[in-house]
């Protein structure tokens, strides 16, 4: 009888741990998607801003290459 109770307790603990792990993984996945979306928006805005700046000034190909190297 005692072994059965212990087995039941271990199974309950394992199921609780599994449920907790699934919740944390789901939260981490959602956070990752949110962060990626935010980062994509930021990079898009930076790119658009750099395009506006480069459209306003006429650069030689060498100057443009140097500018790209500085950014990356």
Steps between C-alpha positions, in 0.01 A plus 500: 500500500780741586677443168180582312463829688860595428458416133186713484677792669794476260264490201311806629825687557622411152176615341520830691860552392410420140209746503726769650765435235240525222373833640851643521585383147182655363576829676857496368378432146254788519769732634737394223242574232427838656871586518560394141207709381625804690853452369372467144308826531807676639726373224246598235479852639879525511525384140236750384678779685831408341333497157362849559840624609677348202237640261565852631875490445680397186786265584762338286498120496809496721336724758189287492707186559674662796166600644367146475813366669451743788142386555585131502 
